């Protein structure tokens, strides 16, 4: 198990480091449930001159 090995940089076991740091962690936020987009996304008119994965870049420019 990786959490039990000594970390090369910190010279500590991650499991021990977590025990020391967990009091500093912020609480988890609420789960995202029931969230409905107010405007439906219409993506069929996006022209992307490069490859298929470039659509993500085009979507970012529209937002």
PyMOL Python script that loads the backbone (N, CA, C, O; Angstrom):
from pymol import cmd

cmd.read_pdbstr("""\
ATOM      1  N   UNK A   1       0.843  -1.196   0.000  1.00  0.00           N
ATOM      2  CA  UNK A   1       0.000   0.000   0.000  1.00  0.00           C
ATOM      3  C   UNK A   1       0.876   1.243   0.000  1.00  0.00           C
ATOM      4  O   UNK A   1       1.779   1.384   0.825  1.00  0.00           O
ATOM      5  N   UNK A   2       0.597   2.144  -0.938  1.00  0.00           N
ATOM      6  CA  UNK A   2       1.413   3.336  -1.115  1.00  0.00           C
ATOM      7  C   UNK A   2       1.343   4.270   0.095  1.00  0.00           C
ATOM      8  O   UNK A   2       2.321   4.956   0.390  1.00  0.00           O
ATOM      9  N   UNK A   3       0.219   4.312   0.793  1.00  0.00           N
ATOM     10  CA  UNK A   3       0.094   5.213   1.942  1.00  0.00           C
ATOM     11  C   UNK A   3       0.981   4.822   3.110  1.00  0.00           C
ATOM     12  O   UNK A   3       1.210   5.630   4.010  1.00  0.00           O
ATOM     13  N   UNK A   4       1.480   3.603   3.108  1.00  0.00           N
ATOM     14  CA  UNK A   4       2.302   3.149   4.221  1.00  0.00           C
ATOM     15  C   UNK A   4       3.801   3.270   3.946  1.00  0.00           C
ATOM     16  O   UNK A   4       4.615   3.129   4.858  1.00  0.00           O
ATOM     17  N   UNK A   5       4.164   3.531   2.685  1.00  0.00           N
ATOM     18  CA  UNK A   5       5.580   3.686   2.342  1.00  0.00           C
ATOM     19  C   UNK A   5       6.068   5.086   2.686  1.00  0.00           C
ATOM     20  O   UNK A   5       5.286   6.037   2.712  1.00  0.00           O
ATOM     21  N   UNK A   6       7.358   5.205   2.949  1.00  0.00           N
ATOM     22  CA  UNK A   6       7.965   6.509   3.200  1.00  0.00           C
ATOM     23  C   UNK A   6       8.057   7.259   1.871  1.00  0.00           C
ATOM     24  O   UNK A   6       8.607   6.747   0.896  1.00  0.00           O
ATOM     25  N   UNK A   7       7.515   8.472   1.842  1.00  0.00           N
ATOM     26  CA  UNK A   7       7.538   9.290   0.638  1.00  0.00           C
ATOM     27  C   UNK A   7       8.953   9.832   0.436  1.00  0.00           C
ATOM     28  O   UNK A   7       9.594  10.263   1.395  1.00  0.00           O
ATOM     29  N   UNK A   8       9.440   9.812  -0.796  1.00  0.00           N
ATOM     30  CA  UNK A   8      10.820  10.211  -1.081  1.00  0.00           C
ATOM     31  C   UNK A   8      11.074  11.684  -0.782  1.00  0.00           C
ATOM     32  O   UNK A   8      12.171  12.036  -0.348  1.00  0.00           O
ATOM     33  N   UNK A   9      10.106  12.542  -0.998  1.00  0.00           N
ATOM     34  CA  UNK A   9      10.331  13.972  -0.808  1.00  0.00           C
ATOM     35  C   UNK A   9      10.063  14.426   0.624  1.00  0.00           C
ATOM     36  O   UNK A   9      10.859  15.170   1.197  1.00  0.00           O
ATOM     37  N   UNK A  10       8.953  13.986   1.203  1.00  0.00           N
ATOM     38  CA  UNK A  10       8.598  14.440   2.552  1.00  0.00           C
ATOM     39  C   UNK A  10       9.255  13.616   3.642  1.00  0.00           C
ATOM     40  O   UNK A  10       9.311  14.035   4.798  1.00  0.00           O
ATOM     41  N   UNK A  11       9.749  12.448   3.276  1.00  0.00           N
ATOM     42  CA  UNK A  11      10.364  11.509   4.247  1.00  0.00           C
ATOM     43  C   UNK A  11       9.377  11.094   5.332  1.00  0.00           C
ATOM     44  O   UNK A  11       9.764  10.782   6.458  1.00  0.00           O
ATOM     45  N   UNK A  12       8.093  11.098   4.970  1.00  0.00           N
ATOM     46  CA  UNK A  12       7.037  10.677   5.891  1.00  0.00           C
ATOM     47  C   UNK A  12       6.089   9.747   5.157  1.00  0.00           C
ATOM     48  O   UNK A  12       6.035   9.733   3.927  1.00  0.00           O
ATOM     49  N   UNK A  13       5.340   8.966   5.933  1.00  0.00           N
ATOM     50  CA  UNK A  13       4.301   8.141   5.333  1.00  0.00           C
ATOM     51  C   UNK A  13       3.085   9.021   5.072  1.00  0.00           C
ATOM     52  O   UNK A  13       2.688   9.782   5.955  1.00  0.00           O
ATOM     53  N   UNK A  14       2.483   8.942   3.888  1.00  0.00           N
ATOM     54  CA  UNK A  14       1.299   9.761   3.594  1.00  0.00           C
ATOM     55  C   UNK A  14       0.172   9.559   4.605  1.00  0.00           C
ATOM     56  O   UNK A  14      -0.544  10.510   4.920  1.00  0.00           O
ATOM     57  N   UNK A  15       0.002   8.354   5.115  1.00  0.00           N
ATOM     58  CA  UNK A  15      -1.070   8.102   6.084  1.00  0.00           C
ATOM     59  C   UNK A  15      -0.835   8.890   7.369  1.00  0.00           C
ATOM     60  O   UNK A  15      -1.787   9.376   7.979  1.00  0.00           O
ATOM     61  N   UNK A  16       0.424   9.020   7.784  1.00  0.00           N
ATOM     62  CA  UNK A  16       0.728   9.805   8.986  1.00  0.00           C
ATOM     63  C   UNK A  16       0.571  11.295   8.712  1.00  0.00           C
ATOM     64  O   UNK A  16       0.084  12.043   9.560  1.00  0.00           O
ATOM     65  N   UNK A  17       0.982  11.716   7.537  1.00  0.00           N
ATOM     66  CA  UNK A  17       0.867  13.126   7.159  1.00  0.00           C
ATOM     67  C   UNK A  17      -0.610  13.530   7.105  1.00  0.00           C
ATOM     68  O   UNK A  17      -0.973  14.626   7.531  1.00  0.00           O
ATOM     69  N   UNK A  18      -1.447  12.653   6.587  1.00  0.00           N
ATOM     70  CA  UNK A  18      -2.882  12.949   6.518  1.00  0.00           C
ATOM     71  C   UNK A  18      -3.459  13.104   7.918  1.00  0.00           C
ATOM     72  O   UNK A  18      -4.265  14.004   8.155  1.00  0.00           O
ATOM     73  N   UNK A  19      -3.061  12.248   8.844  1.00  0.00           N
ATOM     74  CA  UNK A  19      -3.565  12.365  10.215  1.00  0.00           C
ATOM     75  C   UNK A  19      -3.207  13.723  10.822  1.00  0.00           C
ATOM     76  O   UNK A  19      -4.000  14.297  11.568  1.00  0.00           O
ATOM     77  N   UNK A  20      -2.012  14.239  10.503  1.00  0.00           N
ATOM     78  CA  UNK A  20      -1.608  15.542  11.026  1.00  0.00           C
ATOM     79  C   UNK A  20      -2.380  16.681  10.359  1.00  0.00           C
ATOM     80  O   UNK A  20      -2.691  17.676  11.014  1.00  0.00           O
ATOM     81  N   UNK A  21      -2.692  16.552   9.084  1.00  0.00           N
ATOM     82  CA  UNK A  21      -3.277  17.651   8.327  1.00  0.00           C
ATOM     83  C   UNK A  21      -4.797  17.663   8.275  1.00  0.00           C
ATOM     84  O   UNK A  21      -5.379  18.683   7.907  1.00  0.00           O
ATOM     85  N   UNK A  22      -5.466  16.564   8.629  1.00  0.00           N
ATOM     86  CA  UNK A  22      -6.915  16.504   8.400  1.00  0.00           C
ATOM     87  C   UNK A  22      -7.706  17.494   9.240  1.00  0.00           C
ATOM     88  O   UNK A  22      -8.829  17.842   8.876  1.00  0.00           O
ATOM     89  N   UNK A  23      -7.151  17.957  10.355  1.00  0.00           N
ATOM     90  CA  UNK A  23      -7.856  18.977  11.149  1.00  0.00           C
ATOM     91  C   UNK A  23      -7.900  20.316  10.409  1.00  0.00           C
ATOM     92  O   UNK A  23      -8.755  21.152  10.699  1.00  0.00           O
ATOM     93  N   UNK A  24      -6.994  20.525   9.463  1.00  0.00           N
ATOM     94  CA  UNK A  24      -6.934  21.775   8.707  1.00  0.00           C
ATOM     95  C   UNK A  24      -7.821  21.758   7.465  1.00  0.00           C
ATOM     96  O   UNK A  24      -8.023  22.799   6.839  1.00  0.00           O
ATOM     97  N   UNK A  25      -8.350  20.600   7.102  1.00  0.00           N
ATOM     98  CA  UNK A  25      -9.157  20.487   5.894  1.00  0.00           C
ATOM     99  C   UNK A  25     -10.513  21.156   6.065  1.00  0.00           C
ATOM    100  O   UNK A  25     -11.085  21.158   7.155  1.00  0.00           O
ATOM    101  N   UNK A  26     -11.017  21.722   4.982  1.00  0.00           N
ATOM    102  CA  UNK A  26     -12.340  22.328   5.012  1.00  0.00           C
ATOM    103  C   UNK A  26     -13.398  21.242   4.879  1.00  0.00           C
ATOM    104  O   UNK A  26     -13.129  20.195   4.289  1.00  0.00           O
ATOM    105  N   UNK A  27     -14.590  21.464   5.413  1.00  0.00           N
ATOM    106  CA  UNK A  27     -15.647  20.460   5.259  1.00  0.00           C
ATOM    107  C   UNK A  27     -16.071  20.346   3.803  1.00  0.00           C
ATOM    108  O   UNK A  27     -15.935  21.293   3.028  1.00  0.00           O
ATOM    109  N   UNK A  28     -16.575  19.202   3.448  1.00  0.00           N
ATOM    110  CA  UNK A  28     -17.079  18.992   2.089  1.00  0.00           C
ATOM    111  C   UNK A  28     -18.322  19.827   1.858  1.00  0.00           C
ATOM    112  O   UNK A  28     -19.133  20.022   2.763  1.00  0.00           O
ATOM    113  N   UNK A  29     -18.460  20.309   0.660  1.00  0.00           N
ATOM    114  CA  UNK A  29     -19.646  21.076   0.301  1.00  0.00           C
ATOM    115  C   UNK A  29     -20.822  20.142   0.054  1.00  0.00           C
ATOM    116  O   UNK A  29     -20.658  18.923   0.012  1.00  0.00           O
ATOM    117  N   UNK A  30     -22.003  20.716  -0.107  1.00  0.00           N
ATOM    118  CA  UNK A  30     -23.176  19.875  -0.364  1.00  0.00           C
ATOM    119  C   UNK A  30     -23.080  19.214  -1.736  1.00  0.00           C
ATOM    120  O   UNK A  30     -22.432  19.730  -2.647  1.00  0.00           O
ATOM    121  N   UNK A  31     -23.729  18.080  -1.865  1.00  0.00           N
ATOM    122  CA  UNK A  31     -23.752  17.366  -3.143  1.00  0.00           C
ATOM    123  C   UNK A  31     -24.556  18.170  -4.158  1.00  0.00           C
ATOM    124  O   UNK A  31     -25.528  18.837  -3.803  1.00  0.00           O
ATOM    125  N   UNK A  32     -24.152  18.104  -5.397  1.00  0.00           N
ATOM    126  CA  UNK A  32     -24.870  18.798  -6.469  1.00  0.00           C
ATOM    127  C   UNK A  32     -26.035  17.942  -6.916  1.00  0.00           C
ATOM    128  O   UNK A  32     -25.880  17.080  -7.782  1.00  0.00           O
ATOM    129  N   UNK A  33     -27.187  18.170  -6.341  1.00  0.00           N
ATOM    130  CA  UNK A  33     -28.374  17.408  -6.715  1.00  0.00           C
ATOM    131  C   UNK A  33     -29.479  18.380  -7.113  1.00  0.00           C
ATOM    132  O   UNK A  33     -29.603  19.464  -6.543  1.00  0.00           O
ATOM    133  N   UNK A  34     -30.250  17.992  -8.062  1.00  0.00           N
ATOM    134  CA  UNK A  34     -31.392  18.803  -8.460  1.00  0.00           C
ATOM    135  C   UNK A  34     -31.031  20.061  -9.216  1.00  0.00           C
ATOM    136  O   UNK A  34     -31.874  20.944  -9.379  1.00  0.00           O
ATOM    137  N   UNK A  35     -29.794  20.166  -9.684  1.00  0.00           N
ATOM    138  CA  UNK A  35     -29.401  21.348 -10.431  1.00  0.00           C
ATOM    139  C   UNK A  35     -29.805  21.151 -11.893  1.00  0.00           C
ATOM    140  O   UNK A  35     -29.413  20.177 -12.537  1.00  0.00           O
ATOM    141  N   UNK A  36     -30.593  22.091 -12.398  1.00  0.00           N
ATOM    142  CA  UNK A  36     -31.077  22.014 -13.772  1.00  0.00           C
ATOM    143  C   UNK A  36     -30.572  23.249 -14.512  1.00  0.00           C
ATOM    144  O   UNK A  36     -30.772  24.369 -14.041  1.00  0.00           O
ATOM    145  N   UNK A  37     -29.925  23.068 -15.656  1.00  0.00           N
ATOM    146  CA  UNK A  37     -29.468  24.243 -16.405  1.00  0.00           C
ATOM    147  C   UNK A  37     -30.632  25.143 -16.780  1.00  0.00           C
ATOM    148  O   UNK A  37     -31.700  24.655 -17.148  1.00  0.00           O
ATOM    149  N   UNK A  38     -30.438  26.442 -16.693  1.00  0.00           N
ATOM    150  CA  UNK A  38     -31.522  27.370 -17.015  1.00  0.00           C
ATOM    151  C   UNK A  38     -31.648  27.568 -18.522  1.00  0.00           C
ATOM    152  O   UNK A  38     -32.739  27.853 -19.015  1.00  0.00           O
ATOM    153  N   UNK A  39     -30.557  27.422 -19.256  1.00  0.00           N
ATOM    154  CA  UNK A  39     -30.580  27.574 -20.701  1.00  0.00           C
ATOM    155  C   UNK A  39     -30.056  26.278 -21.314  1.00  0.00           C
ATOM    156  O   UNK A  39     -28.947  25.854 -20.991  1.00  0.00           O
ATOM    157  N   UNK A  40     -30.824  25.647 -22.185  1.00  0.00           N
ATOM    158  CA  UNK A  40     -30.324  24.412 -22.795  1.00  0.00           C
ATOM    159  C   UNK A  40     -29.153  24.720 -23.725  1.00  0.00           C
ATOM    160  O   UNK A  40     -29.143  25.736 -24.419  1.00  0.00           O
ATOM    161  N   UNK A  41     -28.192  23.843 -23.724  1.00  0.00           N
ATOM    162  CA  UNK A  41     -27.020  24.028 -24.585  1.00  0.00           C
ATOM    163  C   UNK A  41     -27.359  23.581 -26.000  1.00  0.00           C
ATOM    164  O   UNK A  41     -27.804  22.452 -26.207  1.00  0.00           O
ATOM    165  N   UNK A  42     -27.154  24.448 -26.960  1.00  0.00           N
ATOM    166  CA  UNK A  42     -27.356  24.111 -28.370  1.00  0.00           C
ATOM    167  C   UNK A  42     -25.981  24.159 -29.011  1.00  0.00           C
ATOM    168  O   UNK A  42     -25.427  25.235 -29.236  1.00  0.00           O
ATOM    169  N   UNK A  43     -25.443  23.002 -29.301  1.00  0.00           N
ATOM    170  CA  UNK A  43     -24.068  22.918 -29.757  1.00  0.00           C
ATOM    171  C   UNK A  43     -23.939  22.502 -31.219  1.00  0.00           C
ATOM    172  O   UNK A  43     -22.822  22.424 -31.730  1.00  0.00           O
ATOM    173  N   UNK A  44     -25.036  22.237 -31.898  1.00  0.00           N
ATOM    174  CA  UNK A  44     -24.942  21.706 -33.260  1.00  0.00           C
ATOM    175  C   UNK A  44     -24.485  22.747 -34.272  1.00  0.00           C
ATOM    176  O   UNK A  44     -24.093  22.368 -35.375  1.00  0.00           O
ATOM    177  N   UNK A  45     -24.513  24.041 -33.956  1.00  0.00           N
ATOM    178  CA  UNK A  45     -24.099  25.076 -34.898  1.00  0.00           C
ATOM    179  C   UNK A  45     -22.657  25.524 -34.711  1.00  0.00           C
ATOM    180  O   UNK A  45     -22.230  26.493 -35.339  1.00  0.00           O
ATOM    181  N   UNK A  46     -21.904  24.845 -33.867  1.00  0.00           N
ATOM    182  CA  UNK A  46     -20.516  25.218 -33.634  1.00  0.00           C
ATOM    183  C   UNK A  46     -19.659  24.674 -34.772  1.00  0.00           C
ATOM    184  O   UNK A  46     -19.672  23.476 -35.053  1.00  0.00           O
ATOM    185  N   UNK A  47     -18.916  25.566 -35.423  1.00  0.00           N
ATOM    186  CA  UNK A  47     -17.991  25.145 -36.475  1.00  0.00           C
ATOM    187  C   UNK A  47     -16.594  25.063 -35.876  1.00  0.00           C
ATOM    188  O   UNK A  47     -16.089  26.046 -35.335  1.00  0.00           O
ATOM    189  N   UNK A  48     -15.972  23.899 -35.971  1.00  0.00           N
ATOM    190  CA  UNK A  48     -14.636  23.688 -35.438  1.00  0.00           C
ATOM    191  C   UNK A  48     -13.734  23.292 -36.585  1.00  0.00           C
ATOM    192  O   UNK A  48     -13.884  22.199 -37.131  1.00  0.00           O
ATOM    193  N   UNK A  49     -12.786  24.161 -36.973  1.00  0.00           N
ATOM    194  CA  UNK A  49     -11.957  23.880 -38.143  1.00  0.00           C
ATOM    195  C   UNK A  49     -10.874  22.830 -37.915  1.00  0.00           C
ATOM    196  O   UNK A  49     -10.235  22.398 -38.874  1.00  0.00           O
ATOM    197  N   UNK A  50     -10.651  22.410 -36.669  1.00  0.00           N
ATOM    198  CA  UNK A  50      -9.572  21.468 -36.390  1.00  0.00           C
ATOM    199  C   UNK A  50     -10.130  20.056 -36.240  1.00  0.00           C
ATOM    200  O   UNK A  50     -10.879  19.591 -37.099  1.00  0.00           O
ATOM    201  N   UNK A  51      -9.781  19.392 -35.186  1.00  0.00           N
ATOM    202  CA  UNK A  51     -10.228  18.022 -34.961  1.00  0.00           C
ATOM    203  C   UNK A  51     -11.409  17.995 -33.995  1.00  0.00           C
ATOM    204  O   UNK A  51     -11.760  19.023 -33.418  1.00  0.00           O
ATOM    205  N   UNK A  52     -12.015  16.841 -33.817  1.00  0.00           N
ATOM    206  CA  UNK A  52     -13.242  16.703 -33.022  1.00  0.00           C
ATOM    207  C   UNK A  52     -13.093  17.201 -31.586  1.00  0.00           C
ATOM    208  O   UNK A  52     -14.046  17.746 -31.029  1.00  0.00           O
ATOM    209  N   UNK A  53     -11.933  17.029 -30.983  1.00  0.00           N
ATOM    210  CA  UNK A  53     -11.767  17.427 -29.589  1.00  0.00           C
ATOM    211  C   UNK A  53     -11.700  18.942 -29.424  1.00  0.00           C
ATOM    212  O   UNK A  53     -11.804  19.439 -28.302  1.00  0.00           O
ATOM    213  N   UNK A  54     -11.531  19.681 -30.506  1.00  0.00           N
ATOM    214  CA  UNK A  54     -11.479  21.138 -30.425  1.00  0.00           C
ATOM    215  C   UNK A  54     -12.824  21.744 -30.075  1.00  0.00           C
ATOM    216  O   UNK A  54     -12.897  22.933 -29.765  1.00  0.00           O
ATOM    217  N   UNK A  55     -13.887  20.962 -30.117  1.00  0.00           N
ATOM    218  CA  UNK A  55     -15.214  21.482 -29.779  1.00  0.00           C
ATOM    219  C   UNK A  55     -15.234  22.007 -28.350  1.00  0.00           C
ATOM    220  O   UNK A  55     -15.992  22.929 -28.050  1.00  0.00           O
ATOM    221  N   UNK A  56     -14.419  21.444 -27.464  1.00  0.00           N
ATOM    222  CA  UNK A  56     -14.378  21.933 -26.086  1.00  0.00           C
ATOM    223  C   UNK A  56     -13.844  23.357 -26.035  1.00  0.00           C
ATOM    224  O   UNK A  56     -14.339  24.172 -25.257  1.00  0.00           O
ATOM    225  N   UNK A  57     -12.852  23.667 -26.846  1.00  0.00           N
ATOM    226  CA  UNK A  57     -12.330  25.019 -26.910  1.00  0.00           C
ATOM    227  C   UNK A  57     -13.386  25.974 -27.458  1.00  0.00           C
ATOM    228  O   UNK A  57     -13.514  27.096 -26.968  1.00  0.00           O
ATOM    229  N   UNK A  58     -14.141  25.547 -28.464  1.00  0.00           N
ATOM    230  CA  UNK A  58     -15.189  26.379 -29.045  1.00  0.00           C
ATOM    231  C   UNK A  58     -16.295  26.635 -28.047  1.00  0.00           C
ATOM    232  O   UNK A  58     -16.838  27.739 -27.999  1.00  0.00           O
ATOM    233  N   UNK A  59     -16.638  25.654 -27.258  1.00  0.00           N
ATOM    234  CA  UNK A  59     -17.677  25.825 -26.237  1.00  0.00           C
ATOM    235  C   UNK A  59     -17.221  26.842 -25.213  1.00  0.00           C
ATOM    236  O   UNK A  59     -18.012  27.682 -24.784  1.00  0.00           O
ATOM    237  N   UNK A  60     -15.960  26.785 -24.814  1.00  0.00           N
ATOM    238  CA  UNK A  60     -15.430  27.743 -23.849  1.00  0.00           C
ATOM    239  C   UNK A  60     -15.501  29.167 -24.346  1.00  0.00           C
ATOM    240  O   UNK A  60     -15.733  30.083 -23.557  1.00  0.00           O
ATOM    241  N   UNK A  61     -15.306  29.376 -25.640  1.00  0.00           N
ATOM    242  CA  UNK A  61     -15.384  30.738 -26.195  1.00  0.00           C
ATOM    243  C   UNK A  61     -16.818  31.255 -26.212  1.00  0.00           C
ATOM    244  O   UNK A  61     -17.038  32.465 -26.175  1.00  0.00           O
ATOM    245  N   UNK A  62     -17.798  30.350 -26.267  1.00  0.00           N
ATOM    246  CA  UNK A  62     -19.196  30.770 -26.298  1.00  0.00           C
ATOM    247  C   UNK A  62     -19.699  31.164 -24.910  1.00  0.00           C
ATOM    248  O   UNK A  62     -20.630  31.959 -24.778  1.00  0.00           O
ATOM    249  N   UNK A  63     -19.074  30.601 -23.883  1.00  0.00           N
ATOM    250  CA  UNK A  63     -19.557  30.852 -22.513  1.00  0.00           C
ATOM    251  C   UNK A  63     -19.221  32.247 -22.052  1.00  0.00           C
ATOM    252  O   UNK A  63     -19.553  32.622 -20.927  1.00  0.00           O
TER     253      UNK A  63
END
""", "prot")
cmd.dss("prot")
cmd.show_as("cartoon", "prot")
cmd.util.cbc("prot")
cmd.orient("prot")
